[in-house]
Amino acid sequence: MLVIKDIVSHKDEIIKALEKRNFEAKELINKAIELDEKRRSTQVELDEILAKSNSISKQIGMLFKSGQTEEANALKKETGELKEKSKSLSEEMDLIQKELDQILYQIPNVPHDTVPAGTSEDDNEEVYAEGEIPDLGNDPLPHWELAKKYDIIDFELGNKITGAGFPVYKGKGAKLQRALIQYFLDKNTEAGYSEMQVPLVVNEASGYGTGQLPDKEGQMYHVGEDDLYLIPTAEVPLTNIYRDDILEESQLPIKLTGYTPCFRREAGSYGAHVRGLNRLHQFDKVEIVNFVKPENSYQVLDEMVNHVKEILQELGLPYRILRLCGGDLGFTSALTFDFEVYSTAQERWLEISSVSNFETFQSNRLKIRYKDKHKKKHLIHTLNGSSLALPRVIAGILENNQTPNGIKIPEVLVPYTGFEMID
């Protein structure tokens, strides 16, 4: 959520910047400013009434002490009227603030200066590529056929148990899945991230805090009876750990990692591009989250990008990094780099990680601040990244490492899997 004082101070710049997202913000921005002015004027009136009420209360005490009971009772009647007025103004303030919040919830984050203009993923900017795309000869098998051939992932069984998008991993497929999770966590903790195990369901406040609500409400699984949501990513519970907290400057930076299953409805996703592991309703992912001082956040973003690069180098997968354009940028992000692995059999790139800087957009919703040495409070910057999402990594490993004798396991994973081939 944008900071209202920034909107008031930089109205025209923000409206212009949001055009990169192809987002017409003028009407919402003007309404937000109007509500903020109304809120502030109501606050002034409320403060004046409270001050007058306090002053009269002191007079009443002095009058009672001096025996002037009649005058004191007359003033008590006036304070009663002031209390009713202050109560009415407080309720009005709450309504104005709720209306203002609802407006602000509709305005996406302001893109960073380096975000390219564009309307869709076709306008994303490739900034880095590494790794050789293997020559697998004629007709390499896609991962869903490899999974069936070696009996390591059963899509039909998952469909029987639950429905499409809920695969069952079997034998060496399950061990590969577990090996990747442990490898990712080890890499993250070696890089200074503290491992956390977090809930897989969150309340509405947590969803609003990180921006999944109301933006992606239809994409989340909702447990209606308890009004809880299955998490779409560990980012949500990890970031909410510090909701409403005031941190000490000495605590920063805070680096967290966690593994969770993730749940996404993926409503409206159909066609060949969602086949197999390409798009699932339930999948495993390891996440990294950073809480940092604003002046350090873009250096930390670079460090996170390099961290994910190192993992993909060790896995030996051909990948590229894209800087997302305004039209493809997530609602809450100021700048995002997407990592994509090449699917040799499908002859297409598969997104496996997004690394993003949200600046103060999440921390303003979450009210996460820190105190500097002068005891002044500031909003922190939050960042997060996939490190990594498993399904498409597994798809890349299966397809790019297929041989006539089986699928070769990346060397770095062998100590975790206990085998070198799936055959």
N, C-alpha and C positions, 0 to 999 in steps of 0.2 A: 504494500500500500504506500502510495506516495505521501510525503510529509506535507501537510496542508500549508505550512508557512513557506515551504519551497514553491508550492503552486502559486501562492499569492505573490511571492517575490519574483518568480520567473515564469509567469503565465505564458507569455508569447513564445519563449524558448521551448517550453514543455510541449505546447501545442504543435510547434514546428517539428520537434524531435519525434513525436509520436506519429507523424506522417510517414516516417520510415517503416512503421508497422502497417501502413495503410489504415490507420485508425483515426477517425474523425473525433477529436477530443474536445472541441471548442464548447459544445453545449454542456457536457458534463463538467468541464473545468469551470465554466461560468456559474453553473448551479452550485458547485462545491464552494466557490468563493462567496457566493450570496449567502449560503447557509453558515459559513464560517463567520461572516460579518454579523449575522443574526445571533449566532451563538455567543460571540464576544460582547455584543451590546446587551444581551440578556444577562451575561455574567457580570457586567459592570453594574447593572440594575440590582442584581442579587447581592453583590458585594456591598453596595450602598445600604440596602435594607438590613443586611446582617450587621453592618457596622453601627447603624442607628439603633438596632435592637440591643446590641451589646452595651451601647452607651446608656440607653434608657434603663437597662437592667441594673447598672451600677448606681444610677440615680435613685431607683426604687429602694435599693439596699440602704442608701444613705438616709432616705426619707423615713423608712421604718425605724432606723436607729434613732433618729431625732424626734420620733413620735408623730410625724406628719402622715398618719395612716390614710386619711382621705385622699391626699395628693398621691400617695404611693399606689393606692388601688386604682386611681384614674389612669396612671401610667401603665399599670399591669394590663388594663383593658387594651391600651394602645399596642403593647408588646404582643398581645394575643393576635391582634389584627396583622401585625408585621410577620408573625410566624406563619399565619395562613398564606400571606402573600409570598413569603420566601419558599414555602412548600410548593405553591403553584408554579413559581419560577423555576425551582429545581426540577420539577416534573417536565416543564417545557424544555429545559436544557437537555434532559435525557432524550426527549423526542427529537430535538434538533440534532443531537449528536448521533443518534441511530440513523436518521435520514442522511446525515453527512457521511457516515461510514458506508452506508449502502451505495452512495454515489462513488466514493473512493474505491470500493471493492470492484467497481466496473472499469476502472482505469488501469491499463497495464503499466508495467515498468518502463521507464524511459531508456531507450537503447543507448549503449555506449557510443562514443564518437566513431569508433572503428567498425561498428556494425554496418555492413553494406546494405544499400537499398535493394528491395526486391519484393516479389509477391509470393514466391513459393520456393520449395526445395531446389528447384532448377536454378535459382539465383544465388545459392550458397557458394561461398568462395573456398576453393581448395587451398590450404596453406602449407600442407606437408604430406608427403607420401613416402612409404618405405616398404621394402620387401618385394621379393620376386613372385609374380603369379606363376605357379607351377604349370608345366605343360603335361597334362594328364592324358594326352592322346585323344582319340575319338570317343565321344559319348561317356564322359565321366558321370558317375552316379550322383544324384542329389542326395543330401543327407537323409531324407526320409526313406529312400530305397536302401541306403547303407544301413540305417537303423534296423530295417526289417531283415536285411540279408544276414546281419550278425546278431540279430535278436537282442538289441541293447536298448531300444526305445519302442514302446508299443502304444501307438496312437489310437488304435481301435479299442484296446482294452480301457484306456482312459476315457474314451467316448462312452463305453459301456457303463463304467462306474459313475461318471459324472456328466460328461458331454464333451463336445469338441473344444480343444484348447487346454486340456488337462491330461498331458501324456503321463505314462508310467515308465520310469527308467528301470532297467533290469540288468542284473549281473554286472558286466564290465561297464555298461552305460551308467549304472548307479554309482559305481566306484569312481568313474571319471568325473561325474558331477560332484561327488564329495571331495575328490582330490582338488578340483578347481576352487571350490569354496575355501578349503584349508590353505591352498597356495595363495589365493588373493588376500586372505586375512593375514597370513604371515608376511607378505610383502607390505601390507599397509601398516602393521604394527612395527615392522623393522624401520619404516619411514617416520615413526613417531606418533602414529595414530593409536588412541586408546580404544580397545575393543569393548563394545557394549552389546548386550542382548536385550532387545526391546520388545514391547507388545506388538502383536500383529493386527490389533484393532485399536482405533483411536476415536476420541469423541469429536464432536462438531467443532469445538474451539481449536483443537489441534489441526483439523482440516482447513479452517479459515486462517490459522496462523501461518502456515507455509504456502497458502495460495491455491491448494487443490479445490477448496470451496470458496466462492460458488462457481469458479471457472470450469472445473471438471466434474461437477456433481454427478452428471449422468454416466461418467466413466468409472465411478467407484461403486463397489458392492456395499450396499447399505443394509445393516441389520436393523430392521424397522422397530421391532419390539423394544430394543434397548437403545435405539438411536445412536448406534456406533457404525463405524466404517472400517472395512478391511483395507489395510494399507496398500497403496499403489507402489510404494517404495519406502525403504528404511529412512529416507530423508525426513519423512513426516515425524515419526516418533523421535528420531535423533535430534532434530532441530528443536522440537518442543521441550526437550529436557530443560532448557534454560528460559522457557516462556515466563514472562513477568519478573525475571531476575535482574538484579543490578550487580554486575560483576566488578571485581577489582581489576585495575589495569594490569597488575602483576599476573593475573590468571590467563591473560591472552598471550599468544593464540591458544585456542582450544581445538584439538584435532581428534575427531571421533570416527570410528569405523564400526560397521555392523553387518552381519549377514541376516537376511530374512527371506522367506517366500514373499512374493508380491502378487497382488490380485488386481486385474484390470478387466473391465467388461469389454473394452474394445468394440463398443457398439458401432455398427456400420462398416466393419472391416470384413470384406469379402474378396474372393478371387484367388488366383494362383500365387500372388505375392504374399499371402498369409499362410501358405501351406507348410506343413511340418512344424519346425521350430521357429519359423519366421515371425509368427505373432501368436502369443498364447494368452490365456486368461489367468493362468497361474504359472509363475516361473521364479527361479532363485536369482538373487542378486546380492552382491557385496557393495556397500556404499561407503563413501568418505564424505565427511562434513567438516567445514572449518568455520570458526568464529574468530574474527580478527578485527584489529583497528582499521578504520577506513583507509588510512594512508598506506597500508600494507596489502590491501586485498588483491590488487592486480599482479603484484609479485607472487602472491600465494596462488593465484589462478595459473600463472605460468608454471609454478612448481607442481601443481596438480596435473597439468597437461603432460609435463615431462615424466611424472610418476606413472601415468597410464601408458605412455609411450614405452617406458622401460619394460613393463609387463608384457606388452605385445611383442616387443623385440625378443624377449626370452621365450615366448610361445612360438616364435618363428612364423607369425601370420602376416600376410601382406595386408597393409592397412593404409588409410589416409585420414587426414584431419580436415574438417570443414569449419570455417567461421560462418555461423548461421546469419542469413540476411534478415532484415526486419520482418518480412512476411512469414518467416518460418521460426522466428524466435518465440520461445515459451513466454506465457503471460507474465511470469514473475521475474524473468531473467533480464539483466542488463547486457550481458555478453555470454554467448555459449559457443563452445567448440564441440562438435560431434566427431566421434571416432567411428569409422566404418571398416569392416573386414570384407575382403573380396570373396565372394562365393563362386568358386571355379565352375561348378556344375550348373549353377543357375545363371552364371555370367552377369552378376549384379552385385552391387555393394550393399552390405547389411549393417545398419547402425548397431553398435554394441556399447556405446558410452556417450553420455553428455556430461560435459564439465562446465559449470556455470557460476557466474558471480551475480548475486542478487542485490549487491550493495545494501541499502537500508530497507529495501522493499519488504522483506520478511520480518526483519527485526522491528520495524515500525508496527506491523500487525501484532507481533509477538511481545512487544514491549521489552526487548532485550537490550539493556544498556550497560555501559561501564563507567566507572568513576575515574577521572584522571587524578594527577597528584594534587590538583587544586580543588578536588571534590566536585568538579563539574561533571554532569552526566552527558554522555553521548550515545547515540545509537551505534551499534556495531555493524559490520558487514558480515553477511553469511554467504558461504559458497558450498556447493556440493558436486559430487561426481560419481558416476558408476565405475566401480573398480573391482569387478566388472559384472555386467549382466551375462548370465550363463548360456541361455539357449542359443544365441547366434554365435557365441564363441565356440560352443560345441559343434554347431553346424559348420563353422569355418575349419575346425580341427578335423572333423570327419571328411569333409569334401577335399580340402587341400592336402591332406596326408594319406589319402587312399592309394593303395598299391595293389598289384595283382595278388599279393599274399595277405592282405589285410590293411588295417589302418594303423599307421605308426604314431605312437604317442610322443608328443614333444618331450625332449630330454629332461627339461626342468620339472616335468610332472611325474616322471617315472618313480622318484622316491615316494611320491604320494599315492600313486596307483598301485605300485608293486608289480606292474607288468609293462612291457614295451610295445606290445601289439594287441590290437583287437582283431581276432581271427576266428 
